[in-house]
């Protein structure tokens, strides 16, 4: 029996990062978690989010993020903000930042050998021709909807990337091998 077939596959762990962990990254976590669950990959992918700053730690998602997500069937009510920490580099396979400030902050913390884990989230949606998810915090409700549009596009690309690069079809259930 081969080693691959005698052990369960390693879970791919994804961390979304924004500034306060109350708008963009919990929305990305919620959308991606939903996609993982509904696509049948829940046994293979784990999802979390955090913020580079600590001023919202322990707090819920912004009410406007929660409302916009609920309109799309995504519930963020259980989210509690946490701060991104150096140990996350050891724990996560993908560290997905929302903008250049987040990227700079995360890269300053990044230990040698982990740089390849850090990506702009919108890199997984090249069709958008954008690098950064705009921060909707100081704007109106339409900004939160636009952010969700970007997040949904990038989440679909990320799910395809993980499936194609990391998930062995032999370990997948028959209904999700395609």
C-alpha positions in Angstrom: 0.0 0.0 0.0 1.4 3.4 -0.9 2.0 6.1 1.7 -0.5 8.4 -0.1 -3.3 5.9 0.2 -2.6 4.9 3.8 -2.9 8.5 5.2 -5.7 11.0 4.9 -4.7 14.0 2.7 -3.2 17.0 4.4 -5.7 19.8 4.8 -4.9 22.9 2.8 -5.2 25.9 5.2 -6.1 29.4 3.9 -5.8 32.6 5.9 -7.4 35.8 4.6 -5.8 39.1 5.9 -7.1 42.7 5.9 -6.5 45.6 8.3 -9.0 45.1 11.1 -10.6 41.7 10.3 -14.1 43.1 10.3 -14.9 43.8 6.6 -12.9 42.3 3.7 -11.1 39.3 5.3 -14.2 37.9 7.2 -16.2 38.4 4.0 -13.6 36.4 2.1 -13.5 33.8 4.8 -17.3 33.5 4.7 -17.5 33.3 0.9 -14.7 30.9 0.5 -15.9 28.7 3.4 -19.3 28.5 1.7 -17.7 27.6 -1.6 -15.6 24.9 0.1 -18.6 23.4 1.8 -20.9 23.5 -1.3 -18.3 22.1 -3.6 -17.6 19.1 -1.4 -14.1 20.0 -0.3 -14.8 20.5 3.4 -12.6 17.6 4.4 -9.6 19.0 2.5 -9.6 22.8 3.0 -9.6 24.9 6.2 -10.4 28.6 6.2 -9.7 31.5 8.6 -9.2 35.3 8.6 -7.3 37.9 10.6 -6.3 41.5 10.6 -2.9 43.2 10.7 -4.1 45.6 13.4 -5.5 44.7 16.8 -8.1 47.3 17.4 -11.1 45.0 16.6 -9.8 41.8 18.2 -12.8 39.8 19.6 -15.3 41.9 17.8 -17.9 40.8 15.2 -17.8 41.5 11.5 -18.9 45.0 10.5 -22.7 45.1 10.3 -22.6 46.3 6.7 -20.3 43.4 5.7 -22.6 41.0 7.5 -25.7 42.5 5.9 -24.2 42.4 2.4 -23.0 38.8 2.9 -26.4 37.7 4.3 -28.0 39.0 1.1 -25.9 36.4 -0.7 -26.6 33.6 1.7 -23.4 33.9 3.7 -23.7 34.2 7.5 -20.8 36.1 9.2 -22.6 36.2 12.7 -20.1 33.8 14.3 -17.0 35.7 13.2 -14.8 37.2 15.9 -11.8 39.3 14.8 -8.3 38.1 15.4 -4.9 39.6 14.7 -2.5 38.1 12.3 0.5 36.6 14.1 3.9 35.3 13.0 2.9 31.7 13.9 0.3 31.8 11.2 3.1 31.4 8.6 3.8 27.9 10.0 0.1 27.0 10.2 -1.2 28.2 6.8 -0.5 27.2 3.2 -2.0 30.4 1.7 -1.9 33.8 3.3 -4.0 36.1 1.1 -3.8 39.8 1.6 -6.4 42.4 0.5 -4.1 45.3 -0.3 -0.6 46.6 -0.4 -0.6 47.9 3.2 -1.6 44.4 4.3 1.0 42.9 2.0 3.8 45.1 3.4 2.8 44.4 7.0 2.7 40.7 6.5 5.9 40.6 4.5 7.8 42.5 7.3 6.8 39.7 9.6 7.5 36.9 7.2 10.2 34.4 8.2 12.6 33.0 5.5 11.1 30.2 3.5 7.5 31.4 3.8 7.3 34.2 1.2 5.7 32.0 -1.4 2.7 31.6 0.8 1.8 35.3 0.6 -0.4 36.4 -2.3 -2.7 39.2 -3.1 -6.2 37.6 -3.0 -7.2 39.2 -6.3 -4.3 37.5 -8.1 -6.8 34.6 -8.2 -9.2 36.7 -10.3 -6.9 38.0 -13.2 -10.0 38.8 -15.2 -10.8 41.7 -12.9 -7.5 43.4 -13.8 -7.2 44.5 -10.1 -4.6 43.8 -7.4 -6.3 45.2 -4.3 -9.7 44.6 -2.7 -10.8 48.1 -1.8 -11.6 48.8 1.8 -15.3 49.6 2.0 -15.2 50.7 5.7 -15.6 54.5 5.1 -18.1 54.2 2.2 -21.7 53.2 1.7 -23.5 49.9 1.3 -22.6 49.7 -2.5 -18.9 49.4 -1.6 -19.6 46.2 0.4 -21.5 44.7 -2.5 -18.7 45.5 -4.9 -16.2 44.0 -2.5 -18.3 40.8 -2.4 -18.3 40.7 -6.2 -14.5 40.8 -6.2 -14.2 38.3 -3.4 -16.5 35.8 -5.2 -14.5 36.0 -8.3 -11.2 35.5 -6.5 -12.6 32.7 -4.3 -13.6 30.7 -7.4 -10.1 31.1 -8.8 -8.5 30.1 -5.5 -10.7 27.0 -5.2 -9.7 25.9 -8.7 -6.0 26.6 -7.8 -6.2 24.4 -4.7 -8.1 21.6 -6.4 -5.7 21.5 -9.3 -2.4 21.9 -7.4 -3.0 20.2 -4.1 -5.9 17.7 -4.1 -5.2 14.2 -5.4 -8.2 13.1 -7.4 -7.7 9.6 -6.0 -8.6 11.0 -2.5 -11.7 12.9 -3.6 -15.3 11.6 -3.5 -16.5 10.4 -6.9 -19.0 13.3 -7.2 -16.3 16.0 -6.9 -13.5 14.5 -9.0 -14.5 16.5 -12.1 
